[in-house]
Amino acid sequence: MKIKKVKLYRFDELSEEAKEGAMEEVAEEATNWDWYTTIEDEFKEKMYNKYGCNVDDIYFTDFYGQGTGACFKGEICMGDYLKKTRRKHIYPNLSKYLKYYNTIIKIEPGRREYEMTFEDEGCFTDSEKQGEEYDDLLDEIKETCEEEADNLFKELQEEYEYLLSEENIKDFCLSNEILFYEDGRLPNF
């Protein structure tokens, strides 16, 4: 058996050039877990508490390509939305119907991951739907959901960028006692 001594360094002992290499080596480990779970759980809770929207699934793309974004799958009851947002007075005629027929809007991912489509499953007849209030409320709900999905994506991106930041990687390496060769490579033993 051969024994070979190798000198290893903590992240804070590396040269600036070696730190860059070490950051690339460790970056995958820093994001190789479900880091987004807390953000998703908080989003689901916020959407229900603020709008009465039940979010089932959340989808998001990478953060640096073309066509990036977030969307979600779920449903929202028009009547619950009006109650939670305190906007019944803006839609007085529609509010009367929603007391008895709480129309459900299904929210589904669209053709691209960051788009959403909306489909109502209500009890309204076509003549009741023709009113401006219905269309205006549906547009408002769509806009609200899309804005919240955009905000979610920004929050996810900020967290991801933090996880890949030098500050976080340094803390990750020090707290997990990760050691490197002098050039910033990880030893493979």
GUROKE-49886 format. One line per 2 residues: their letters; for each residue x, y, z of N, C-alpha, C, O. Coordinates in steps of 0.1 Angstrom, whole numbers, plus 2048, in hexadecimal, padded with zeros to 3 digits. Layout:
<pts>
a> X,Y,Z,X,Y,Z,X,Y,Z,X,Y,Z ~ ... $
</pts>
This chain:
<pts>
mk> 809,7F4,800,800,800,800,809,80C,800,813,80D,807 ~ 805,816,7F8,80C,822,7F6,805,82D,7FE,7F9,82E,7FC $
ik> 80C,835,805,806,841,80C,80B,84D,806,818,84F,805 ~ 803,856,802,807,863,7FC,801,86E,804,7F5,86E,806 $
kv> 809,877,808,804,883,80F,801,88E,805,809,891,7FC ~ 7F5,894,807,7F1,89F,7FF,7ED,8AA,807,7E6,8A9,812 $
kl> 7F1,8B6,803,7ED,8C2,80B,7E0,8C7,806,7DE,8CA,7FA ~ 7D6,8C9,80F,7C9,8CE,80B,7C6,8DB,812,7CC,8DE,81C $
yr> 7BD,8E3,80C,7BB,8F1,811,7AC,8F3,813,7A4,8EE,80C ~ 7A9,8FB,81D,79B,900,81F,799,90B,814,7A2,910,80F $
fd> 78C,90D,812,789,917,808,78F,925,80A,795,92B,801 ~ 78F,929,817,795,936,81A,7A4,937,819,7AA,942,81A $
el> 7AA,92B,817,7B9,92B,816,7BD,92B,807,7C9,92C,805 ~ 7B4,92A,7FE,7B7,929,7F0,7BA,937,7EA,7B6,941,7F0 $
se> 7C2,937,7DF,7C5,944,7D8,7B7,948,7D1,7AE,940,7D0 ~ 7B7,954,7CD,7AA,959,7C6,7A7,950,7BA,79C,94D,7B7 $
ea> 7B2,94D,7B2,7B0,945,7A6,7AB,937,7AA,7A2,932,7A3 ~ 7B1,931,7B4,7AC,924,7B8,79E,924,7BE,797,91A,7BC $
ke> 79A,92F,7C4,78D,930,7CA,782,930,7BE,778,92A,7C0 ~ 786,936,7B3,77D,936,7A7,77B,927,7A3,76F,923,7A0 $
ga> 785,920,7A2,784,912,79E,77D,90A,7A8,775,901,7A5 ~ 77F,90D,7B5,778,905,7C0,769,908,7BF,761,8FF,7C2 $
me> 766,915,7BC,758,918,7BC,751,911,7B1,745,90C,7B3 ~ 757,90F,7A5,751,907,79B,750,8F8,79F,746,8F2,79B $
ev> 75A,8F3,7A6,759,8E5,7AA,74E,8E3,7B4,747,8D9,7B4 ~ 74B,8ED,7BD,742,8EB,7C8,734,8F0,7C4,72A,8EC,7CB $
ae> 732,8F8,7BA,726,8FE,7B6,71A,8F4,7B5,70F,8F6,7B9 ~ 71E,8E9,7AE,713,8DF,7AC,70E,8D9,7B9,702,8D7,7BB $
ea> 718,8D7,7C3,714,8D2,7D0,70B,8DC,7D7,702,8D8,7DF ~ 70E,8E9,7D5,706,8F3,7DD,6F8,8F4,7D8,6EF,8F9,7E0 $
tn> 6F5,8EF,7CC,6E7,8EF,7C7,6E1,8E1,7C5,6D7,8E0,7BF ~ 6E9,8D7,7C9,6E4,8C9,7C6,6DB,8C4,7D1,6DE,8B9,7D7 $
wd> 6D1,8CB,7D4,6C7,8C7,7DE,6BB,8CF,7DB,6BB,8D8,7D3 ~ 6B0,8CD,7E2,6A3,8D4,7DF,6A3,8E1,7E6,69A,8E4,7EF $
wy> 6AC,8EA,7E3,6AD,8F7,7E9,6A1,900,7E7,69F,909,7EF ~ 698,8FD,7DD,68D,905,7DA,680,902,7E2,676,909,7E1 $
tt> 681,8F7,7E9,675,8F2,7F0,66E,8FC,7F9,662,8FE,7F9 ~ 676,903,801,671,90D,80B,66A,918,803,660,91D,807 $
ie> 670,91D,7F9,66B,928,7F1,65E,923,7EB,654,92B,7EB ~ 65D,917,7E5,651,912,7E0,646,911,7EA,63A,915,7E8 $
de> 649,90C,7F6,63F,90A,801,63A,918,805,62E,919,807 ~ 643,922,806,63E,92F,80A,635,935,7FF,62C,93C,802 $
fk> 639,932,7F2,631,937,7E7,623,931,7E8,619,939,7E6 ~ 622,924,7EA,615,91E,7EB,60C,924,7F6,600,926,7F4 $
ek> 612,926,801,60B,92B,80D,607,93A,80A,5FB,93D,80D ~ 60F,942,804,60C,94F,801,600,950,7F7,5F7,958,7F8 $
my> 601,948,7EC,5F6,948,7E2,5E9,944,7E8,5DF,94A,7E4 ~ 5E9,93B,7F2,5DC,937,7F8,5D7,942,801,5CC,946,800 $
nk> 5E0,947,809,5DC,951,813,5D8,95E,80D,5CF,965,812 ~ 5DF,962,802,5DD,96F,7FC,5D2,96F,7F1,5CA,979,7F0 $
yg> 5D0,964,7EA,5C7,963,7DF,5BD,957,7DF,5B4,957,7D7 ~ 5BF,94E,7E8,5B6,942,7E8,5BA,938,7DE,5B2,930,7D9 $
cn> 5C6,939,7D9,5CB,930,7CE,5D2,924,7D4,5DC,925,7DB ~ 5CE,918,7D0,5D4,90C,7D4,5DF,908,7C9,5DB,906,7BD $
vd> 5EB,909,7CC,5F6,906,7C3,5FA,8F7,7C5,5FE,8F3,7D0 ~ 5F9,8EF,7BA,5FD,8E1,7BB,60B,8DF,7B8,613,8D8,7C0 $
di> 610,8E4,7AD,61E,8E2,7A8,623,8EF,7A3,61C,8F8,79E ~ 631,8F0,7A5,638,8FC,7A0,643,8F7,796,649,8ED,799 $
yf> 644,8FE,78B,64E,8FB,781,657,908,77F,652,913,77E ~ 664,906,77D,66C,911,779,678,90C,771,67C,900,772 $
td> 67D,915,768,688,911,75F,695,916,765,695,91B,770 ~ 6A0,913,75E,6AC,919,762,6AC,928,762,6A2,92E,75D $
fy> 6B6,92E,767,6B5,93D,769,6BC,945,75F,6BB,951,75F ~ 6C3,93F,756,6CB,947,74D,6C9,944,73E,6D0,94A,735 $
gq> 6BF,93C,73A,6BC,93A,72C,6B1,943,727,6AB,94A,72F ~ 6AE,941,71B,6A3,949,715,696,941,718,696,935,718 $
gt> 68C,949,71B,67F,943,71F,67F,93D,72D,679,933,72F ~ 685,944,736,685,940,744,679,945,74B,673,94F,747 $
ga> 676,93E,756,66A,943,75E,665,938,767,66A,92D,768 ~ 65A,93B,76E,654,932,777,645,932,774,63F,93C,76F $
cf> 63E,927,777,630,926,776,62B,91C,780,633,915,786 ~ 61E,91B,782,619,911,78B,60C,90B,786,605,910,77D $
kg> 608,900,78C,5FC,8F9,78A,5F4,8FA,796,5F9,8F7,7A1 ~ 5E7,8FD,795,5DE,8FD,7A0,5D0,902,79C,5CC,901,791 $
ei> 5C9,907,7A6,5BC,90C,7A3,5B8,917,7AD,5BE,918,7B8 ~ 5B0,920,7A8,5AC,92B,7B0,59C,92D,7AF,598,92D,7A3 $
cm> 595,92F,7B9,587,931,7B9,585,940,7B8,58A,948,7C0 ~ 57D,945,7AE,57B,953,7AC,575,95A,7B9,57A,964,7BC $
gd> 56C,953,7BF,566,959,7CB,570,95A,7D6,570,965,7DD ~ 578,950,7D8,582,951,7E3,58C,95C,7DF,591,963,7E8 $
yl> 590,95D,7D3,599,968,7CF,593,976,7D3,59A,97E,7D8 ~ 587,978,7D0,580,985,7D3,580,987,7E2,582,992,7E7 $
kk> 57D,97C,7EA,57D,97E,7F8,58B,981,7FE,58D,98B,805 ~ 595,979,7F9,5A3,97B,7FE,5A9,988,7FB,5B0,98E,802 $
tr> 5A6,98D,7EE,5AB,99A,7EA,5A2,9A6,7ED,5A6,9B1,7EB ~ 597,9A3,7F3,58D,9AD,7F7,589,9B6,7EB,58A,9C2,7EC $
rk> 586,9B0,7E0,583,9B7,7D4,574,9B4,7CF,571,9B7,7C3 ~ 56C,9AF,7D8,55E,9AD,7D4,557,9B9,7CF,54F,9B9,7C5 $
hi> 55A,9C5,7D5,554,9D1,7D1,557,9D5,7C2,54F,9DD,7BC ~ 562,9D0,7BD,565,9D3,7AF,55D,9CB,7A5,55B,9CF,79A $
yp> 559,9BF,7AA,551,9B6,7A1,544,9B3,7A8,542,9A7,7AC ~ 53B,9BD,7AA,52F,9BA,7B2,525,9B0,7AC,520,9A8,7B3 $
nl> 523,9B1,79F,51A,9A7,798,51F,999,799,518,990,79C ~ 52C,998,796,532,98B,796,533,985,7A4,531,979,7A6 $
sk> 535,98D,7AE,535,989,7BC,529,982,7C0,529,979,7C8 ~ 51D,987,7BB,510,981,7BE,510,972,7BA,50C,969,7C1 $
yl> 514,970,7AD,514,962,7A8,51E,959,7B0,51C,94E,7B2 ~ 52A,95F,7B3,534,957,7B9,531,953,7C7,537,94A,7CD $
ky> 527,959,7CD,522,954,7DA,51D,946,7D9,51E,93E,7E2 ~ 517,943,7CE,510,936,7CC,519,92C,7C3,518,920,7C4 $
yn> 520,932,7B9,527,92A,7B0,536,92F,7B0,53A,938,7A9 ~ 53E,929,7B8,54C,92D,7B9,554,927,7AE,559,91C,7AF $
ti> 555,92E,7A3,55C,92A,797,56B,927,79A,572,930,79F ~ 56F,91C,795,57D,918,797,585,91A,78B,580,917,780 $
ik> 590,921,78C,599,924,781,5A5,91A,782,5AC,91A,78C ~ 5A6,911,778,5B2,908,778,5BE,90F,772,5BC,916,768 $
ie> 5C9,90E,778,5D5,914,774,5DF,909,770,5E2,900,778 ~ 5E3,909,763,5EB,8FE,75E,5F7,904,757,5F7,90F,752 $
pg> 602,8FD,757,60E,901,74F,60A,902,740,603,8F9,73C ~ 610,90B,739,60D,90D,72B,617,905,722,61D,8FB,727 $
rr> 618,909,716,621,902,70C,62F,902,711,636,8F9,710 ~ 633,90E,716,640,90F,71C,63F,90F,72B,634,913,730 $
ey> 649,90B,732,648,909,740,644,915,748,63D,914,752 ~ 648,921,743,645,92D,74A,638,934,747,635,93E,74C $
em> 630,92E,73E,623,933,73B,618,92C,743,61A,920,747 ~ 60D,932,745,602,92B,74C,5F5,92D,743,5F4,937,73D $
tf> 5ED,923,744,5E0,924,73D,5D5,924,748,5D7,91E,752 ~ 5CA,92A,745,5BF,92B,74F,5B2,926,749,5AF,929,73E $
ed> 5AB,91D,750,59F,917,74B,595,918,757,598,913,762 ~ 589,91D,754,57F,91D,75F,576,911,75F,573,90B,755 $
eg> 572,90D,76B,56A,901,76C,55D,906,774,559,8FF,77D ~ 558,911,771,54D,917,778,53F,912,774,53E,90A,76B $
cf> 536,918,77A,528,914,778,521,91F,770,515,920,76F ~ 528,929,76A,523,934,763,51E,92F,755,524,927,74F $
td> 513,935,751,50F,933,743,517,93D,73A,51D,947,740 ~ 516,93B,72D,51D,944,725,518,953,726,520,95C,725 $
se> 50B,955,728,506,963,729,50B,969,736,50E,975,736 ~ 50D,961,741,513,967,74D,521,96A,74C,526,974,751 $
kq> 528,962,744,537,965,741,539,971,739,544,977,739 ~ 52F,975,731,532,97F,727,534,98D,72E,539,996,727 $
ge> 530,98E,73A,532,99B,741,541,99F,742,549,996,743 ~ 543,9AC,742,551,9B1,744,557,9AD,751,563,9AA,752 $
ey> 54F,9AC,75B,554,9A8,769,55B,99B,768,566,99A,76E ~ 555,991,762,55B,984,761,569,984,75A,573,97F,75F $
dd> 569,98B,74E,575,98C,747,580,994,74E,58B,990,74E ~ 57B,99F,754,585,9A7,75C,58B,99F,768,597,9A0,76A $
ll> 582,998,76F,587,990,77A,591,985,776,59B,983,77C ~ 58D,97E,76B,596,974,766,5A3,97A,762,5AE,974,764 $
de> 5A3,985,75B,5B0,98C,757,5B8,990,763,5C4,98E,764 ~ 5B1,994,76E,5B8,998,77A,5BF,98C,781,5CA,98D,785 $
ik> 5B7,981,781,5BD,975,787,5C9,970,77F,5D3,96C,785 ~ 5C8,970,772,5D3,96C,769,5DF,975,76C,5EA,970,76E $
et> 5DD,982,76C,5E8,98B,76E,5EE,989,77C,5FA,98A,77D ~ 5E6,987,786,5EB,985,794,5F4,979,794,5FF,979,79A $
ce> 5EF,96E,78E,5F6,961,78F,603,963,787,60E,95D,78B ~ 603,969,77C,60F,96B,774,619,974,77B,625,971,77B $
ee> 615,97E,782,61E,987,78A,624,97F,795,630,980,798 ~ 61C,977,79C,621,96F,7A7,62B,965,7A2,635,962,7A9 $
ad> 628,95F,797,632,955,791,63F,95C,78D,64A,957,78F ~ 63E,969,788,64A,970,785,652,973,792,65E,972,792 $
nl> 64B,977,79D,651,97A,7A9,658,96E,7AF,663,96E,7B5 ~ 651,962,7AE,657,955,7B2,664,953,7AB,66D,94E,7B1 $
fk> 663,954,79E,670,952,796,67B,95A,79B,686,956,79C ~ 678,967,79D,683,970,7A2,689,96C,7AF,695,96C,7B1 $
el> 680,967,7B8,684,962,7C5,68D,956,7C4,697,954,7CB ~ 688,94D,7BB,690,941,7B9,69E,944,7B3,6A8,93E,7B7 $
qe> 69E,94D,7AA,6AB,951,7A3,6B4,957,7AD,6C0,954,7AD ~ 6AF,960,7B6,6B7,966,7C0,6BD,95C,7CA,6C9,95D,7CD $
ey> 6B5,952,7CE,6BA,948,7D7,6C5,93F,7D0,6CF,93C,7D6 ~ 6C2,93C,7C3,6CC,934,7BB,6D9,93C,7BA,6E4,936,7BC $
ey> 6D8,948,7B7,6E5,950,7B6,6EC,952,7C3,6F8,952,7C3 ~ 6E4,953,7CE,6EB,953,7DB,6F2,946,7DE,6FD,946,7E3 $
ll> 6EB,93A,7DA,6F2,92D,7DD,6FF,92C,7D5,708,925,7DA ~ 700,932,7CA,70C,932,7C2,716,93D,7C4,720,93E,7BE $
se> 712,946,7CE,71B,951,7D1,728,94D,7D8,728,942,7DF ~ 732,954,7D7,73F,951,7DE,73D,950,7ED,742,948,7F3 $
en> 735,95A,7F2,732,95A,800,72C,94D,805,730,947,80F ~ 722,948,7FE,71B,93C,802,724,92F,800,725,927,808 $
ik> 72B,92F,7F4,734,924,7F2,73F,923,7FC,743,918,801 ~ 744,92E,800,74E,92F,80A,749,929,817,74F,920,81E $
df> 73D,92E,81B,736,929,828,734,91A,826,736,912,830 ~ 72F,915,81B,72C,907,818,739,8FF,81A,739,8F5,821 $
cl> 744,904,814,750,8FC,815,756,8FC,823,75A,8F1,828 ~ 755,907,82A,75A,907,838,752,8FF,841,757,8F8,84A $
sn> 745,901,840,73C,8FA,84A,73C,8EA,847,73A,8E3,850 ~ 73F,8E6,83B,73F,8D8,838,74E,8D3,837,750,8C7,834 $
ei> 757,8DB,83B,765,8D8,83C,76B,8D2,82F,772,8C8,82F ~ 767,8D8,824,76B,8D3,817,779,8D8,814,77C,8E4,816 $
lf> 782,8CF,810,790,8D3,80D,793,8D2,7FE,78C,8CA,7F7 ~ 79D,8D9,7FA,7A0,8DA,7EC,7AF,8D8,7EA,7B7,8DA,7F3 $
ye> 7B3,8D5,7DE,7C1,8D6,7DA,7C4,8E5,7D9,7BB,8ED,7D9 ~ 7D1,8E8,7D8,7D5,8F6,7D7,7CF,8FD,7CB,7CD,909,7CC $
dg> 7CC,8F6,7C0,7C7,8FD,7B4,7B8,8FE,7B5,7B2,903,7AB ~ 7B1,8F9,7BF,7A3,8FA,7C1,79B,8EE,7BD,78E,8EE,7BE $
rl> 7A2,8E4,7B8,79B,8D7,7B4,797,8D0,7C1,79E,8D1,7CB ~ 78C,8C8,7C0,788,8C0,7CB,790,8B2,7CA,792,8AD,7BF $
pn> 795,8AE,7D5,79B,8A0,7D5,791,896,7D2,785,897,7D7 ~ 794,88B,7CB,78A,881,7C8,78E,874,7D0,791,86A,7CA $
f> 78D,876,7DC,78E,86A,7E5,784,86A,7F0,784,861,7F9 $
</pts>
